[in-house]
Amino acid sequence: MSLISWNCRGLGNAKTMQGFSDLTYSHRPDIFFLMETKLCSLRAKDVLYKHGYSNFAGADSAGSNGGLALGWNDDVNLQVTQVNNNYIDCLIKLSESDPGWRLTCYYAFPDASRRREAWNVLRSLAEDNNLPWVIIGDFNDIMYDSEKNGRVEHPLWRTRGFWEAVTESGLRDFPFEGYQWTWDRGKNTNYWVEEKLDRILVNDDWWNSFMAAQASSIEAPTSDHMALRLKFSLTFQNGTTKRFRFENIWLREEECRAIVTNSWNAGDHLTVSERINFCGRELLKWDTRRPKGFRRQILACKKRLAWLRGKGDASSLAEFSRVRLVTQDLMEKEHIYWNQWAKEFWLKEGDINSRFFHNAVKQRRRKNKLLGLRAADGSWVTDREKVREMVGDYFTLLFQQQGTVVNSADLCPMRQITDRQNELLI
């Protein structure tokens, strides 16, 4: 599933309409968010309907200013919860029983004198939110000086104020590929300026729930804003989120080091934790493009070896040696893979025994699987939602209990780093 956000700067314009049609037909997004349509909602709805979006929500423009439009197809279970001139707030669900996740399509006040008002809108949206949340659109602000190229520096109070609003709202920047400065003005003049006004913000729950999500900027020549595209899979897990795990076999791939280096340096303003998460996402995307199934590849190589064996010409002999080395490498990778997933069990089995490792992994998965809990009244609870409630209630009660007060004098003295050791560390 994909979503495109674009400040089109006037949907009634013929050239803008051509640009919108190009984005629609080239990328086929399931959800399309348009800002500054400069149209009433009825006209914007008609445009989106003609482009295949049977569902619509929008806000009228104020004369030749503003105007929001959101269209989505019937494959998306989207419920609009609030609409005004600044945002369209939505809930996307997989099923009726699914709590869903939150999508906010956002357009900040373009007037610089209303910056603080725009930041407070962000804070108010974040209040009482308990869902995975993504907010996308034109924020008409930047968080860092590096997000602007131009002669006049951005006021410090504005970058700091926007950054504080984002942080206090529990949001983080979601990195996107492509050109980062999404808006420009005065190109090829002495007054040329470009800024990263369009962006995607997410909270930690959304970040962890959609590990395979990808975003990119898209050229849109009919506007001074680039479009943003967000691709994600609707495989949101209501239960535990599968953690990223580094595969030891990746260390044998030359591409791995380059991916780690490029991913680590991709976001200049990401924290260490965010860099690690982003690096993990890039490794997962790279891994999905690689051939899977060591056993199938090994069998294919063995068939190739059987066909080459006995051939005496130079090319066949060279090919036989090459395929044999590939087979040996695949067998070693398979062994390393199951070593890692079988954890300490592989230490007890020194020989190459993939079946043993495979069975050990499956056994641990069965052992770790939670099927149910016994309630205080002795009944056996297997319903997933009730089990989650029981776990939450247990730990809530646990951490509300009063603990014993420990006198600091009774604690063991802590060793401290000396000044000399500190100098060596620096």
KOLMARDO-647571 format. One record per residue (C-alpha): residue number from 0; x, y, z. Coordinates in pm, 1 decimal, decimal comma, m for minus. Layout:
% KOLMARDO-647571
 num     east    north       up
 NUM        X        Y        Z
...
//
This chain:
% KOLMARDO-647571
 num     east    north       up
   0      0,0      0,0      0,0
   1    124,7    350,8    m74,7
   2     41,7    712,3     m0,6
   3    145,0   1028,0   m186,1
   4    142,8   1374,0    m29,2
   5    180,8   1679,2   m253,0
   6    141,9   2054,9   m223,9
   7      8,0   2103,2   m575,3
   8    m34,1   2485,7   m561,3
   9   m366,7   2497,6   m742,0
  10   m548,0   2190,1   m868,5
  11   m763,3   2391,5  m1108,3
  12   m462,9   2479,6  m1321,7
  13   m431,0   2272,1  m1639,9
  14    m58,9   2205,9  m1592,0
  15   m110,8   2108,2  m1228,9
  16   m382,7   1869,2  m1338,7
  17   m135,6   1710,3  m1579,6
  18    115,7   1676,7  m1297,3
  19   m144,2   1516,2  m1071,7
  20   m243,9   1272,7  m1345,1
  21    120,8   1182,2  m1401,5
  22    176,9   1108,1  m1031,1
  23   m141,4    903,5  m1014,4
  24    m75,0    690,9  m1320,4
  25    298,8    651,4  m1257,6
  26    278,8    543,6   m893,4
  27    m81,0    425,4   m842,6
  28   m102,5    529,5   m475,9
  29   m389,4    388,7   m271,0
  30   m417,4    718,8    m83,0
  31   m351,6   1065,3   m228,8
  32   m326,6   1380,5    m16,7
  33   m329,3   1721,3   m187,7
  34   m259,5   2061,4    m30,7
  35   m333,2   2411,2   m159,2
  36   m591,3   2284,1   m406,6
  37   m738,3   2637,7   m424,6
  38  m1071,7   2468,5   m494,8
  39  m1391,4   2402,0   m308,8
  40  m1431,1   2046,4   m180,6
  41  m1692,9   1955,0   m442,4
  42  m1461,8   2036,4   m732,9
  43  m1164,7   1865,4   m569,0
  44  m1378,9   1557,9   m503,3
  45  m1475,8   1542,9   m869,5
  46  m1109,0   1557,3   m976,5
  47  m1008,7   1275,5   m741,8
  48  m1307,7   1064,8   m842,0
  49  m1209,5   1088,6  m1208,9
  50   m865,8    956,7  m1113,0
  51  m1004,9    647,1   m945,4
  52  m1051,1    760,6   m585,2
  53  m1406,2    673,2   m488,6
  54  m1369,0    800,6   m131,8
  55  m1302,1   1161,5    m38,0
  56  m1252,0   1406,3    246,9
  57  m1147,6   1767,6    215,0
  58  m1153,1   2127,8    328,3
  59  m1257,4   2422,2    111,6
  60  m1001,9   2681,3     10,7
  61  m1028,1   3037,1    141,0
  62  m1048,6   3212,0   m193,2
  63   m719,7   3145,1   m370,9
  64   m549,5   3013,6    m57,4
  65   m542,8   2672,4    105,2
  66   m771,7   2382,3     37,2
  67   m712,8   2017,6    132,0
  68   m819,0   1701,1    m48,2
  69   m776,2   1336,9     48,5
  70   m877,1   1050,3   m177,5
  71   m850,4    676,6   m123,3
  72   m968,3    365,9   m302,0
  73  m1200,2     94,0   m176,1
  74   m912,7   m134,8    m77,4
  75   m833,8     90,1    218,3
  76  m1039,2     72,8    539,1
  77  m1001,7    440,8    626,4
  78  m1221,7    639,2    863,7
  79  m1194,1   1018,1    875,7
  80  m1215,5   1143,0   1234,3
  81  m1158,2   1517,3   1189,9
  82  m1120,3   1769,5    907,7
  83  m1020,6   2136,3    916,2
  84   m805,3   2377,2    717,2
  85   m481,9   2238,5    865,6
  86   m523,0   1863,5    868,1
  87   m732,1   1559,3    789,6
  88   m711,1   1307,9   1073,9
  89   m782,8    942,8    992,0
  90   m793,0    594,5   1137,3
  91   m682,7    299,9    921,6
  92   m789,4    m48,9   1027,6
  93   m726,3   m401,0    902,6
  94  m1055,0   m532,7   1040,7
  95  m1344,1   m421,5   1257,3
  96  m1180,5   m565,5   1570,2
  97   m840,3   m416,3   1487,0
  98   m751,6   m101,8   1690,7
  99   m581,4     32,8   1377,5
 100   m328,7    310,6   1339,0
 101   m350,4    684,1   1291,0
 102   m277,6    886,3    976,8
 103   m273,5   1265,7    987,4
 104   m243,3   1454,0    658,0
 105   m107,0   1791,0    763,6
 106    m69,3   2140,2    619,3
 107     79,8   2407,6    844,9
 108     m8,9   2775,9    829,1
 109    202,3   2932,9    551,1
 110    201,9   3266,3    734,3
 111    529,6   3302,2    928,2
 112    352,9   3503,2   1199,4
 113    146,4   3193,6   1289,2
 114    438,1   2959,4   1351,0
 115    371,2   2918,2   1722,9
 116      7,4   2851,4   1647,0
 117    110,9   2575,7   1404,4
 118    338,9   2416,4   1665,6
 119     54,2   2412,6   1916,0
 120   m161,7   2235,2   1658,6
 121     97,3   1955,6   1656,2
 122     96,4   1937,7   2035,0
 123   m283,3   1923,9   2048,8
 124   m290,8   1642,4   1793,0
 125    m53,4   1440,2   2008,8
 126   m271,1   1464,4   2319,4
 127   m432,7   1138,9   2432,5
 128   m292,2    947,1   2135,3
 129   m234,0    577,9   2207,1
 130   m207,9    444,9   1851,1
 131     77,0    402,9   1604,4
 132     82,2    741,4   1432,1
 133    223,4    885,8   1110,2
 134    182,7   1248,1   1006,7
 135    273,5   1359,6    654,2
 136    251,2   1685,6    464,2
 137    386,3   2039,1    430,1
 138    500,5   2169,0    769,9
 139    621,7   2504,8    633,1
 140    913,9   2484,4    874,7
 141   1254,2   2323,7    917,0
 142   1416,5   2161,9   1221,2
 143   1784,2   2217,2   1136,3
 144   1992,2   2477,8    955,5
 145   2113,7   2213,0    711,2
 146   1756,0   2176,6    583,1
 147   1784,2   2513,4    407,8
 148   2007,6   2637,5    126,4
 149   1997,6   3009,3     58,1
 150   2143,8   3349,2    131,1
 151   1936,6   3429,6    440,6
 152   1974,9   3209,5    745,9
 153   1664,3   3062,7    904,0
 154   1575,3   3225,9   1239,2
 155   1704,5   3019,0   1528,9
 156   1383,1   3058,3   1728,9
 157   1186,5   2896,2   1446,6
 158   1408,7   2590,8   1403,3
 159   1423,8   2543,4   1778,4
 160   1050,2   2598,0   1822,8
 161    956,2   2347,5   1554,2
 162   1203,9   2091,4   1686,5
 163   1062,8   2127,3   2038,0
 164    705,3   2086,3   1912,3
 165    796,7   1767,5   1725,9
 166    988,6   1625,3   2021,5
 167    721,1   1711,4   2277,0
 168    462,1   1544,3   2053,3
 169    652,6   1215,6   2075,8
 170    738,9   1220,6   1705,0
 171   1056,1   1158,0   1507,1
 172   1163,2   1228,3   1151,2
 173   1107,3    937,3    912,7
 174   1395,5    939,8    659,5
 175   1309,7    942,1    290,7
 176   1524,8    868,3    m12,5
 177   1586,6   1115,6   m290,8
 178   1636,1   1492,2   m288,9
 179   1584,7   1630,3     61,5
 180   1501,2   1996,6     m6,1
 181   1141,0   1957,3   m118,1
 182   1060,4   2323,4   m191,9
 183   1248,6   2589,1   m384,7
 184   1204,2   2941,6   m518,0
 185   1407,7   3172,1   m741,3
 186   1610,7   2901,4   m914,0
 187   1892,5   3035,1  m1136,1
 188   1883,8   3372,8   m958,0
 189   2084,1   3528,0   m675,8
 190   1782,1   3481,5   m450,4
 191   1744,7   3107,0   m497,7
 192   1638,9   2928,1   m180,5
 193   1541,7   2567,5   m111,5
 194   1411,8   2411,1    208,5
 195   1291,4   2079,6    345,7
 196    934,5   2187,7    417,0
 197    766,6   1856,0    337,8
 198    837,0   1562,4    565,2
 199    705,8   1252,8    740,9
 200    688,9   1224,4   1119,0
 201    607,7    905,3   1310,2
 202    588,5    795,6   1670,7
 203    782,1    499,9   1808,7
 204    485,1    261,6   1781,5
 205    445,3    326,1   1408,2
 206    821,7    308,5   1350,6
 207    842,7    m32,6   1519,0
 208    521,3   m167,6   1365,9
 209    611,3    m89,8   1003,5
 210    976,3   m190,9    983,9
 211    959,4   m245,1    607,1
 212    812,3     99,9    528,8
 213    995,0    311,2    269,7
 214    966,1    675,4    169,5
 215   1101,8    885,6   m114,1
 216   1069,5   1229,3   m269,9
 217    924,0   1248,7   m621,7
 218    975,7   1511,0   m889,7
 219    661,5   1713,8   m960,4
 220    759,8   1984,2  m1215,0
 221    422,5   2161,7  m1212,9
 222    465,5   2280,8   m851,2
 223    744,1   2436,8   m646,6
 224    703,2   2144,7   m405,3
 225    819,7   1789,5   m459,5
 226    581,6   1509,3   m367,3
 227    647,5   1255,0    m93,2
 228    565,4    888,8   m133,5
 229    528,0    650,7    160,9
 230    506,3    275,6     98,1
 231    409,4     41,7    376,5
 232    271,5   m304,5    429,3
 233    m56,9   m348,6    613,4
 234     78,5   m634,4    819,4
 235     53,4   m445,8   1148,1
 236     92,2   m685,7   1437,1
 237   m136,9   m644,9   1735,7
 238     89,9   m873,9   1935,8
 239    460,6   m850,2   1986,8
 240    667,2   m679,4   1718,9
 241    939,1   m894,1   1570,6
 242   1271,7   m742,4   1660,3
 243   1543,5   m676,9   1408,1
 244   1825,8   m928,7   1433,3
 245   2157,5   m901,6   1257,4
 246   2237,9  m1216,4   1062,8
 247   2595,5  m1337,7   1105,5
 248   2601,6  m1461,0    745,8
 249   2578,0  m1100,2    627,8
 250   2937,3  m1050,6    742,3
 251   3043,8  m1271,6    452,6
 252   2881,8  m1037,5    199,2
 253   3083,0   m745,3     61,6
 254   2768,5   m533,9     22,1
 255   2692,6   m547,3    393,3
 256   2968,5   m307,6    501,1
 257   2873,6    m52,9    233,3
 258   2506,5    m63,9    334,6
 259   2592,2    m14,5    701,4
 260   2827,1    277,0    622,4
 261   2583,2    452,2    386,9
 262   2286,0    401,1    618,9
 263   2476,8    528,5    920,8
 264   2576,1    847,3    737,9
 265   2239,2    901,7    566,4
 266   2076,9   1107,9    841,0
 267   2300,1   1384,9    976,8
 268   2061,9   1469,7   1257,7
 269   1945,6   1125,2   1365,9
 270   2029,5   1005,5   1714,0
 271   2238,0    692,7   1766,5
 272   1922,3    491,4   1835,3
 273   1754,5    624,6   1520,4
 274   2066,1    551,1   1312,7
 275   2068,2    192,5   1439,3
 276   1699,8    152,1   1352,0
 277   1745,9    305,7   1007,3
 278   2050,9     87,7    943,9
 279   1848,3   m219,4   1039,6
 280   1569,5   m122,0    801,4
 281   1814,8    m82,8    513,0
 282   1973,5   m420,4    589,0
 283   1631,3   m585,1    590,1
 284   1542,8   m427,3    254,8
 285   1874,3   m545,3    111,1
 286   1821,4   m892,9    251,5
 287   1478,1   m923,6     86,6
 288   1641,7   m875,6   m254,7
 289   1889,8  m1157,2   m198,6
 290   1824,8  m1519,5   m300,4
 291   1662,8  m1715,6    m18,5
 292   1675,2  m2083,1     68,5
 293   2025,3  m2220,8    112,6
 294   1904,3  m2577,8     66,2
 295   1751,3  m2505,5   m276,7
 296   2066,6  m2326,4   m391,3
 297   2288,6  m2608,7   m264,6
 298   2080,1  m2870,7   m446,7
 299   2094,5  m2666,0   m766,4
 300   2473,8  m2642,4   m737,4
 301   2502,3  m3016,8   m679,0
 302   2301,4  m3086,0   m992,4
 303   2530,5  m2853,3  m1181,9
 304   2836,8  m3034,7  m1042,0
 305   2693,0  m3372,7  m1142,7
 306   2639,5  m3247,9  m1496,5
 307   2993,3  m3102,0  m1518,7
 308   3169,9  m3398,5  m1360,7
 309   3355,8  m3605,2  m1615,7
 310   3379,2  m3327,5  m1873,8
 311   3742,0  m3268,8  m1968,2
 312   3736,5  m2942,2  m2163,7
 313   3896,9  m2636,1  m2007,6
 314   3577,4  m2431,4  m1967,3
 315   3393,7  m2719,0  m1793,9
 316   3684,6  m2778,1  m1556,5
 317   3693,7  m2409,5  m1465,6
 318   3316,5  m2403,9  m1418,6
 319   3331,5  m2717,6  m1201,9
 320   3587,4  m2554,5   m970,7
 321   3382,8  m2236,2   m948,2
 322   3053,7  m2414,3   m870,3
 323   3223,4  m2632,6   m610,8
 324   3352,9  m2325,2   m428,6
 325   3006,1  m2167,6   m444,4
 326   2854,8  m2486,1   m299,8
 327   3104,2  m2493,1    m14,9
 328   3033,9  m2127,5     59,4
 329   2657,2  m2189,2     65,1
 330   2698,9  m2485,3    299,3
 331   2906,6  m2275,5    536,8
 332   2649,8  m1993,4    526,8
 333   2371,7  m2241,1    600,9
 334   2568,2  m2374,1    894,1
 335   2634,0  m2023,0   1029,9
 336   2266,0  m1934,3    991,4
 337   2141,4  m2227,6   1196,2
 338   2424,7  m2181,6   1446,0
 339   2297,0  m1834,9   1523,4
 340   1932,5  m1931,0   1555,5
 341   1996,0  m2243,3   1761,2
 342   2197,2  m2032,1   2010,7
 343   2393,7  m2233,8   2266,6
 344   2284,4  m2574,7   2134,4
 345   2526,3  m2559,3   1842,9
 346   2821,0  m2556,1   2083,2
 347   2734,4  m2911,5   2184,4
 348   2727,1  m3031,0   1823,1
 349   3060,2  m2965,9   1658,4
 350   2977,8  m3125,4   1324,2
 351   2782,4  m2969,5   1041,6
 352   2428,3  m3086,5   1109,8
 353   2170,2  m2847,2    968,3
 354   1879,7  m3076,4   1058,4
 355   1979,4  m3062,4   1424,9
 356   2004,2  m2684,3   1420,5
 357   1673,1  m2650,6   1236,5
 358   1493,9  m2871,0   1489,4
 359   1653,3  m2681,8   1779,0
 360   1519,4  m2351,9   1647,2
 361   1168,8  m2492,1   1602,2
 362   1178,6  m2642,2   1951,4
 363   1271,7  m2306,6   2105,4
 364    992,2  m2132,2   1915,4
 365    736,8  m2381,5   2047,0
 366    873,2  m2340,5   2399,3
 367    854,5  m1960,2   2386,6
 368    502,9  m1946,5   2240,9
 369    242,7  m1817,7   2487,1
 370    m87,0  m2004,0   2442,7
 371   m270,4  m1881,4   2751,3
 372   m259,8  m1772,1   3115,2
 373   m434,5  m1892,8   3428,6
 374   m646,9  m1622,2   3589,5
 375   m676,2  m1554,6   3963,1
 376  m1002,2  m1753,6   3979,6
 377   m828,6  m2057,7   3832,2
 378   m982,9  m2030,6   3485,1
 379   m767,5  m2076,0   3174,9
 380   m762,3  m1765,6   2950,4
 381   m666,1  m1812,6   2584,7
 382   m827,0  m1509,7   2417,4
 383   m547,7  m1286,8   2283,2
 384   m695,5   m955,6   2399,5
 385   m776,1  m1086,7   2747,8
 386   m425,1  m1228,1   2781,4
 387   m282,0   m887,3   2693,9
 388   m506,7   m724,1   2955,7
 389   m393,7   m973,7   3219,4
 390    m27,3   m906,5   3146,4
 391    m82,5   m530,0   3156,0
 392   m278,2   m546,7   3483,1
 393    m11,9   m766,5   3642,4
 394    275,9   m531,7   3568,9
 395     69,2   m222,8   3654,0
 396      3,0   m368,3   3997,7
 397    362,8   m483,0   4030,5
 398    511,9   m138,7   3971,1
 399    255,2     35,0   4191,1
 400    354,7   m166,1   4496,8
 401    563,7      7,3   4759,6
 402    920,0   m119,6   4777,6
 403   1160,9   m118,3   5066,9
 404   1371,0    188,9   5123,7
 405   1743,3    119,8   5100,5
 406   1979,6    340,0   5296,3
 407   2245,0    478,4   5064,5
 408   2504,6    413,8   5334,0
 409   2436,6     40,8   5307,4
 410   2519,3     32,0   4939,9
 411   2856,8    m91,7   4823,6
 412   3093,8    190,6   4726,3
 413   3101,6    249,3   4351,1
 414   3436,4    256,2   4171,1
 415   3496,7    577,3   3982,9
 416   3704,3    661,6   3678,5
 417   4014,8    856,4   3772,3
 418   4117,2   1177,0   3598,1
 419   4403,8    989,2   3433,1
 420   4169,2    719,4   3301,0
 421   3931,8    984,8   3173,4
 422   4214,7   1151,6   2978,4
 423   4304,0    818,3   2818,1
 424   3940,0    765,3   2717,0
 425   3927,9   1105,6   2550,3
//
